[in-house]
Structure formats: C-alpha cells, structure tokens
Amino acid sequence: MCRNIKTLFNFDPPVTDEEVRAASLQFVRKISGFVKPSKANEAVFLAAVDEVAAVSARLLTALETTAPPKNREEEAAKAKARGMARFGD
C-alpha cells in the first residue's frame, strides 16, 4: 500500500489537489488497515482522508527550499530504473 505514496514537495509542475488526496487516501488505508471501509466506518474514513489531505496541502505550501524544483518526468524515469534494477523485467 505505502509504495503508492510519493514525495510531493518541490516539483515542477507543482503537486495537484488530486495527488495530495491520493497520497492521503493511501496513508489512511495503511494506518487503518482498510482498503475499502465498511459502511459503518465509511464516513469517519473519508473524513480522515479529507483531514490528512488538508494538513498535507498546508504543509506543502509552507515548506521552503533553495533547491531547484525536480522534473516529474526525470524523477519518474529514475524510479522506473530503480524498479527495473530491483525487480528485473
């Protein structure tokens, strides 16, 4: 599950709300142990995703760096190369 949570800070183009929400969903799934919550837990699960997304968005806008923004395509290619080296074809 957590392999889907990606670094979201300091990218060009900047992170989207959808990416923040997707990472938040993965985080809540991981700590709750639910991929899809029951009806009884659905409201609280989705509220947690919303709260984590809001806090994450605030964090990302508040962080500062002097490093140049990373290129998404280059970072994706590096990740793919690492995966190929680790897992093969």
C-alpha positions as CSV (number, residue, x, y, z in Angstrom):
1,M,0.0,0.0,0.0
2,C,2.6,2.6,1.0
3,R,4.6,2.2,-2.1
4,N,2.0,4.4,-3.8
5,I,2.7,7.4,-1.5
6,K,5.1,9.6,-3.5
7,T,7.1,12.6,-2.5
8,L,5.1,15.7,-3.4
9,F,7.3,18.6,-2.4
10,N,9.4,20.7,-4.8
11,F,8.2,19.5,-8.2
12,D,7.7,21.4,-11.4
13,P,4.8,21.5,-12.2
14,P,3.6,21.7,-8.6
15,V,1.6,19.0,-6.9
16,T,-2.1,18.9,-7.7
17,D,-5.0,18.5,-5.2
18,E,-5.7,15.1,-6.7
19,E,-2.2,13.9,-5.9
20,V,-2.4,15.1,-2.3
21,R,-5.7,13.4,-1.9
22,A,-4.4,10.1,-3.4
23,A,-1.4,10.1,-1.0
24,S,-3.7,10.9,1.9
25,L,-6.0,8.0,0.9
26,Q,-3.1,5.6,0.8
27,F,-1.9,6.9,4.2
28,V,-5.3,6.4,5.8
29,R,-5.7,3.0,4.2
30,K,-2.3,2.0,5.6
31,I,-2.9,3.1,9.2
32,S,-6.5,1.9,9.3
33,G,-5.8,-1.5,7.6
34,F,-8.8,-0.9,5.3
35,V,-8.6,-0.8,1.6
36,K,-12.3,-0.1,1.5
37,P,-14.1,0.6,4.8
38,S,-17.4,-0.9,5.8
39,K,-20.5,1.3,5.6
40,A,-20.2,1.7,9.4
41,N,-16.7,3.2,9.0
42,E,-17.0,4.9,5.7
43,A,-17.9,8.4,6.9
44,V,-15.1,8.5,9.5
45,F,-12.7,7.0,7.0
46,L,-13.4,9.7,4.3
47,A,-13.3,12.4,7.0
48,A,-9.8,11.3,7.9
49,V,-8.8,11.3,4.3
50,D,-10.1,14.9,4.0
51,E,-8.3,16.0,7.1
52,V,-5.0,14.4,6.1
53,A,-5.2,16.0,2.7
54,A,-5.9,19.4,4.2
55,V,-2.9,19.1,6.6
56,S,-0.7,17.8,3.8
57,A,-1.6,20.7,1.5
58,R,-0.8,23.2,4.2
59,L,2.5,21.5,4.9
60,L,3.4,21.5,1.2
61,T,2.6,25.2,0.8
62,A,4.5,26.2,4.0
63,L,7.7,24.3,3.2
64,E,10.7,26.2,1.8
65,T,13.8,25.2,-0.1
66,T,16.6,26.7,-2.1
67,A,16.9,23.6,-4.2
68,P,15.6,23.8,-7.8
69,P,12.3,22.1,-8.5
70,K,12.6,18.5,-9.6
71,N,11.3,17.5,-13.0
72,R,8.5,15.0,-12.8
73,E,9.4,13.0,-15.9
74,E,13.1,12.7,-14.8
75,E,12.1,11.5,-11.3
76,A,9.6,9.0,-12.8
77,A,12.3,7.7,-15.1
78,K,14.7,7.3,-12.2
79,A,12.1,5.5,-10.1
80,K,11.4,3.2,-13.1
81,A,15.1,2.4,-13.5
82,R,15.4,1.7,-9.7
83,G,12.4,-0.7,-10.0
84,M,13.9,-2.5,-13.0
85,A,17.2,-2.9,-11.2
86,R,15.5,-4.2,-8.1
87,F,12.8,-6.4,-9.7
88,G,14.1,-7.1,-13.2
89,D,11.9,-7.2,-16.3
